[in-house]
């Protein structure tokens, strides 16, 4: 049974987004135009969920077709992926406007929006890793880990202040860089980004990826210092859950194929991170007591570690047995994420009478006027 350290928190909901994003001044013209096509009666949560189809489709295309240079329509793959990310980026900036217009702003809307965003935090860098084998595997592991930890810390700040702050270089700029990169590949060709450049001496995609990693690291360190390393213990525990997966990736890559193992492992790291972010959101929005230890994750990652140690230091194991811990982990976090989402919807409905796609509300919830819902 779940424990709530602040059961009354859900009735005192506040949220404000303050944005100094450099792109807002330009992007808002497109958003004002696009918002005219959103039906007034459409659920803001449904809009959020539909928008995320774009980011999932882009990742799927990058994993399946991103590095298939032999395909005659290879450039078109990047164009479709770019439009998919642009669609997500647009809708992600419109769902807040829709909630405000419909009078449905509240804790459930913020949860749905940020819960799905926790996936996109690692979807976009993972798409680049999948499409460009020139990116070293160790770099790929590092940026997915940094992205997951930085996202957790950013939402920890919102927990303390009730304010989502977007600086001049924020998530909006990161998404813009990604879909701009995908469009650039369509126009300039895959080889321009994937092959070593005569002047640079390495593939230009490496430079783009490096800048993204530096930004994640900067945001992580900045938040740790700003709040005097508050939350460091929780981050350390999250990192400990990542380590067996990283060890599994490095050990099995030469055996089962680097690309397959890398993408499978990075997806697992990202989803484990999303589970931690989801519970942090629930702490802020519903007053849940943050679960420091996840017994199911302990069991799954311990089993993965044991199998990997046997393979590396004792005796070769069948391929199916090497993959079994990852299969179990995927089943575990899929179940955990679904339960996490449904329990949050039920909690909000029980306390406020708000349904996932409805507008009814038992009790008024104080809302601080939002500059932008993200």
C-alpha positions as CSV (number, residue, x, y, z in Angstrom):
1,X,0.0,0.0,0.0
2,X,1.3,3.4,-0.9
3,X,2.2,5.9,1.8
4,X,1.6,9.7,1.6
5,X,3.8,12.0,3.6
6,X,1.7,15.0,2.7
7,X,-1.8,13.8,1.8
8,X,-3.2,17.3,1.7
9,X,-0.7,18.5,-0.8
10,X,-2.9,17.8,-3.8
11,X,-5.4,20.4,-2.5
12,X,-2.8,23.1,-2.4
13,X,-1.5,22.8,-6.0
14,X,0.5,25.6,-7.4
15,X,2.5,25.8,-10.6
16,X,4.2,28.6,-12.6
17,X,6.4,28.3,-15.6
18,X,8.9,31.2,-16.2
19,X,10.6,31.1,-19.5
20,X,13.5,33.1,-20.8
21,X,13.9,30.8,-23.8
22,X,15.6,32.4,-26.8
23,X,13.2,30.6,-29.1
24,X,9.9,31.7,-27.5
25,X,9.9,35.1,-29.2
26,X,9.9,33.5,-32.6
27,X,8.2,30.1,-31.9
28,X,5.2,31.8,-30.3
29,X,4.1,33.2,-33.7
30,X,3.8,29.6,-35.0
31,X,2.1,28.5,-31.8
32,X,-0.5,31.3,-32.0
33,X,-1.4,30.2,-35.5
34,X,-1.4,26.5,-34.7
35,X,-3.6,27.0,-31.7
36,X,-6.4,28.2,-33.9
37,X,-6.8,24.6,-35.2
38,X,-7.2,23.0,-31.8
39,X,-10.9,22.2,-31.0
40,X,-12.0,24.1,-27.9
41,X,-13.6,21.0,-26.5
42,X,-10.6,18.8,-26.9
43,X,-9.1,17.4,-23.7
44,X,-5.7,18.9,-22.9
45,X,-4.4,15.6,-21.5
46,X,-5.5,13.8,-24.7
47,X,-3.7,16.5,-26.7
48,X,-0.5,15.8,-24.6
49,X,-0.7,12.1,-25.3
50,X,-1.4,12.6,-29.0
51,X,1.6,14.9,-29.3
52,X,3.9,12.3,-27.9
53,X,3.1,10.0,-30.8
54,X,5.5,12.3,-32.8
55,X,8.5,11.7,-30.5
56,X,7.9,7.9,-30.3
57,X,7.6,7.7,-34.1
58,X,10.8,9.6,-34.6
59,X,12.7,7.3,-32.2
60,X,11.3,4.2,-34.0
61,X,12.4,5.5,-37.4
62,X,15.9,6.3,-36.1
63,X,16.4,2.9,-34.5
64,X,15.0,0.9,-37.4
65,X,16.1,3.0,-40.4
66,X,18.4,5.7,-39.2
67,X,21.7,4.1,-40.2
68,X,20.4,2.3,-43.3
69,X,22.4,4.3,-45.8
70,X,21.6,1.6,-48.5
71,X,18.0,2.6,-48.6
72,X,17.1,4.8,-51.7
73,X,14.8,6.9,-49.6
74,X,17.2,7.2,-46.6
75,X,17.0,11.1,-46.6
76,X,13.2,10.9,-46.5
77,X,13.4,8.9,-43.2
78,X,15.0,11.9,-41.5
79,X,12.5,14.3,-43.0
80,X,9.6,12.3,-41.6
81,X,11.4,12.0,-38.2
82,X,12.0,15.8,-38.2
83,X,8.3,16.6,-38.9
84,X,7.4,14.1,-36.1
85,X,9.6,15.9,-33.6
86,X,8.3,19.3,-34.8
87,X,4.7,18.0,-34.3
88,X,5.5,16.9,-30.8
89,X,7.3,20.2,-30.0
90,X,4.3,22.2,-31.2
91,X,1.7,20.1,-29.3
92,X,3.8,20.1,-26.2
93,X,3.6,23.9,-26.1
94,X,-0.2,24.0,-26.9
95,X,-1.5,21.6,-24.3
96,X,-1.1,24.1,-21.5
97,X,-2.9,26.8,-23.5
98,X,-5.7,24.3,-24.1
99,X,-5.9,23.4,-20.4
100,X,-6.1,27.1,-19.5
101,X,-8.8,27.7,-22.1
102,X,-10.9,24.7,-20.9
103,X,-10.3,25.6,-17.2
104,X,-8.8,22.1,-16.5
105,X,-5.3,23.2,-15.4
106,X,-4.3,21.1,-12.4
107,X,-2.0,18.4,-10.9
108,X,-3.2,15.7,-13.3
109,X,-2.4,17.8,-16.4
110,X,1.1,18.6,-15.1
111,X,1.7,14.9,-14.3
112,X,0.6,13.7,-17.7
113,X,2.7,16.4,-19.5
114,X,5.9,15.9,-17.5
115,X,5.5,12.1,-17.2
116,X,5.6,11.8,-21.0
117,X,8.4,14.4,-21.2
118,X,10.6,12.2,-19.0
119,X,10.7,9.7,-21.9
120,X,11.5,12.3,-24.4
121,X,14.5,13.5,-22.4
122,X,16.3,10.3,-23.4
123,X,14.4,9.6,-26.7
124,X,16.0,12.4,-28.6
125,X,19.7,11.7,-27.8
126,X,19.0,8.0,-28.2
127,X,17.6,8.7,-31.7
128,X,21.0,10.3,-32.6
129,X,22.9,7.4,-31.1
130,X,20.9,4.9,-33.0
131,X,21.2,6.8,-36.3
132,X,24.9,7.6,-36.1
133,X,27.2,4.7,-35.2
134,X,30.1,7.2,-35.3
135,X,29.0,8.2,-31.8
136,X,31.1,6.1,-29.3
137,X,29.1,3.7,-27.2
138,X,30.6,5.1,-24.0
139,X,29.5,8.6,-25.0
140,X,26.0,7.3,-25.6
141,X,25.9,5.7,-22.2
142,X,27.1,8.9,-20.5
143,X,24.6,11.2,-22.1
144,X,21.6,9.0,-21.4
145,X,22.7,8.7,-17.7
146,X,23.3,12.5,-17.6
147,X,20.0,13.3,-19.2
148,X,18.0,11.1,-16.7
149,X,19.8,12.5,-13.7
150,X,19.5,16.1,-14.9
151,X,15.7,15.7,-15.6
152,X,15.2,14.3,-12.0
153,X,17.1,17.3,-10.5
154,X,15.1,19.8,-12.6
155,X,11.8,18.5,-11.3
156,X,13.3,18.4,-7.8
157,X,13.7,22.1,-8.2
158,X,10.0,22.4,-9.1
159,X,9.1,20.4,-6.0
160,X,10.8,23.0,-3.8
161,X,9.7,26.2,-5.6
162,X,6.5,25.3,-7.6
163,X,8.2,27.1,-10.5
164,X,9.5,25.5,-13.7
165,X,12.3,27.7,-14.9
166,X,13.4,27.8,-18.5
167,X,16.7,29.6,-19.1
168,X,18.0,31.1,-22.3
169,X,19.3,27.6,-23.3
170,X,16.7,25.1,-22.1
171,X,14.8,22.0,-23.1
172,X,13.1,24.0,-25.9
173,X,16.5,24.8,-27.5
174,X,17.5,21.2,-27.1
175,X,14.4,20.0,-29.0
176,X,14.9,22.6,-31.6
177,X,18.5,21.5,-32.2
178,X,17.4,17.9,-32.6
179,X,14.6,18.5,-35.2
180,X,16.8,21.0,-36.9
181,X,19.5,18.4,-37.1
182,X,17.1,15.9,-38.6
183,X,16.0,18.4,-41.2
184,X,19.7,19.2,-41.9
185,X,20.4,15.6,-42.6
186,X,17.6,15.5,-45.1
187,X,18.9,18.6,-47.0
188,X,22.7,18.0,-46.7
189,X,22.8,14.2,-46.8
190,X,23.7,11.6,-44.1
191,X,27.4,11.5,-45.1
192,X,28.0,15.2,-44.2
193,X,27.2,14.4,-40.6
194,X,28.3,10.8,-40.2
195,X,31.7,10.9,-42.1
196,X,34.9,12.5,-40.8
197,X,35.1,16.1,-41.9
198,X,38.4,17.2,-43.6
199,X,38.7,20.3,-41.4
200,X,37.5,18.8,-38.1
201,X,39.1,15.4,-38.4
202,X,36.0,13.7,-37.1
203,X,32.3,13.4,-37.9
204,X,30.3,16.6,-37.3
205,X,27.6,14.7,-35.4
206,X,30.3,14.1,-32.7
207,X,30.4,17.9,-32.1
208,X,26.6,18.2,-31.9
209,X,26.5,15.3,-29.5
210,X,29.3,16.7,-27.3
211,X,27.5,20.0,-26.9
212,X,24.4,18.2,-25.8
213,X,26.3,16.2,-23.3
214,X,28.0,19.3,-21.9
215,X,24.6,21.0,-21.5
216,X,23.2,18.1,-19.5
217,X,26.3,18.0,-17.3
218,X,26.1,21.7,-16.8
219,X,22.4,21.6,-15.8
220,X,23.1,18.7,-13.4
221,X,26.1,20.4,-11.7
222,X,24.3,23.7,-11.5
223,X,21.3,22.3,-9.7
224,X,23.4,20.3,-7.3
225,X,25.4,23.4,-6.3
226,X,22.3,25.7,-6.2
227,X,20.5,23.4,-3.7
228,X,23.6,22.4,-1.8
229,X,23.6,18.8,-3.1
230,X,20.0,18.3,-1.9
231,X,18.7,15.1,-3.6
232,X,22.3,13.8,-4.1
233,X,21.4,10.6,-2.1
234,X,18.4,9.9,-4.3
235,X,20.5,10.5,-7.5
236,X,23.2,8.1,-6.2
237,X,20.7,5.4,-5.6
238,X,19.3,5.9,-9.1
239,X,22.8,5.7,-10.5
240,X,23.4,2.4,-8.7
241,X,20.4,0.9,-10.5
242,X,22.0,2.0,-13.8
243,X,25.4,0.4,-13.1
244,X,24.4,-3.3,-13.7
245,X,22.8,-2.3,-17.0
246,X,25.9,-0.4,-18.1
247,X,28.0,-3.5,-17.1
248,X,25.6,-5.7,-19.1
249,X,26.0,-3.5,-22.2
250,X,29.8,-3.4,-22.1
251,X,30.1,-7.2,-21.5
252,X,27.6,-8.4,-24.0
253,X,28.3,-6.0,-26.9
254,X,31.1,-8.1,-28.4
255,X,29.0,-11.2,-28.0
256,X,25.5,-10.2,-29.2
257,X,26.3,-7.2,-31.4
258,X,27.2,-3.7,-30.2
259,X,24.3,-1.8,-31.8
260,X,21.6,-4.2,-30.6
261,X,22.9,-4.4,-27.0
262,X,23.6,-0.6,-26.8
263,X,20.1,0.5,-27.9
264,X,18.4,-2.2,-25.7
265,X,20.5,-1.2,-22.7
266,X,20.1,2.6,-23.2
267,X,16.3,2.2,-23.4
268,X,16.3,0.3,-20.1
269,X,18.4,3.0,-18.4
270,X,16.1,5.7,-19.7
271,X,12.9,3.9,-18.6
272,X,14.3,3.2,-15.1
273,X,15.1,7.0,-14.9
274,X,11.6,7.8,-16.0
275,X,10.2,5.7,-13.2
276,X,12.2,7.7,-10.7
277,X,11.0,11.0,-12.3
278,X,7.4,9.7,-12.2
279,X,7.5,9.1,-8.5
280,X,9.1,12.5,-7.9
281,X,6.2,14.1,-9.8
282,X,3.8,12.2,-7.6
283,X,5.6,13.5,-4.5
284,X,5.1,17.0,-5.7
285,X,1.5,16.7,-7.0
286,X,-0.1,14.1,-4.6
287,X,2.1,14.1,-1.5
288,X,3.4,10.6,-2.1
289,X,6.2,9.5,0.2
290,X,9.2,9.1,-2.1
291,X,10.2,5.5,-2.4
292,X,14.0,5.5,-1.9
293,X,14.4,1.8,-2.6
294,X,12.6,-0.2,-5.3
295,X,12.6,-3.9,-4.2
296,X,11.7,-5.1,-7.7
297,X,14.5,-3.1,-9.3
298,X,16.9,-4.5,-6.7
299,X,16.0,-8.1,-7.6
300,X,16.0,-7.5,-11.4
301,X,19.4,-5.6,-11.5
302,X,21.0,-8.1,-9.0
303,X,20.0,-11.0,-11.3
304,X,21.4,-9.1,-14.3
305,X,24.6,-8.4,-12.4
306,X,25.0,-12.1,-11.4
307,X,24.4,-13.4,-15.0
308,X,26.9,-10.8,-16.4
309,X,29.6,-11.7,-13.9
310,X,29.2,-15.4,-14.6
311,X,29.6,-14.7,-18.4
312,X,32.6,-12.4,-17.9
313,X,34.6,-14.2,-15.3
314,X,33.5,-17.8,-15.2
315,X,31.9,-19.6,-18.1
316,X,30.1,-18.6,-21.4
317,X,26.3,-18.8,-21.1
318,X,23.6,-19.4,-23.8
319,X,22.5,-16.3,-25.6
320,X,18.9,-16.6,-24.3
321,X,20.1,-16.7,-20.7
322,X,22.2,-13.6,-21.3
323,X,19.1,-11.7,-22.6
324,X,16.8,-13.1,-19.9
325,X,17.7,-10.4,-17.3
326,X,16.9,-7.6,-19.7
327,X,13.6,-9.2,-20.7
328,X,12.6,-9.4,-17.1
329,X,13.7,-5.8,-16.5
330,X,11.6,-4.6,-19.5
331,X,8.5,-6.5,-18.1
332,X,9.1,-5.0,-14.7
333,X,9.4,-1.4,-15.6
334,X,6.6,-1.6,-18.2
335,X,4.3,-2.9,-15.4
336,X,5.7,-0.3,-12.9
337,X,5.2,2.6,-15.2
338,X,1.6,1.6,-16.2
339,X,0.7,1.2,-12.5
340,X,2.4,4.5,-11.6
341,X,0.3,6.3,-14.2
342,X,-3.0,4.6,-13.3
343,X,-2.5,5.1,-9.6
344,X,-1.9,8.8,-10.1
345,X,-5.0,9.2,-12.2
346,X,-7.0,7.4,-9.6
347,X,-5.6,9.5,-6.7
348,X,-6.5,12.7,-8.5
349,X,-9.9,11.4,-9.3
350,X,-10.5,10.3,-5.7
351,X,-9.4,13.6,-4.2
352,X,-10.6,16.2,-6.8
353,X,-13.1,14.3,-8.9
354,X,-11.0,15.0,-12.1
355,X,-10.9,12.3,-14.7
356,X,-8.1,11.8,-17.2
357,X,-10.1,13.3,-20.1
358,X,-12.8,15.1,-18.2
359,X,-13.3,18.5,-16.5
360,X,-15.3,17.7,-13.3
361,X,-13.7,18.9,-10.1
362,X,-14.9,18.4,-6.5
363,X,-12.8,21.1,-4.9
364,X,-11.2,24.3,-6.3
365,X,-7.5,24.0,-6.7
366,X,-5.5,27.2,-6.5
367,X,-3.5,27.6,-9.7
368,X,-0.7,30.2,-10.2
369,X,-1.1,31.7,-13.6
370,X,1.1,29.9,-16.0
371,X,3.5,31.5,-18.5
372,X,3.9,28.2,-20.3
373,X,2.9,24.7,-19.4
374,X,5.7,22.2,-20.2
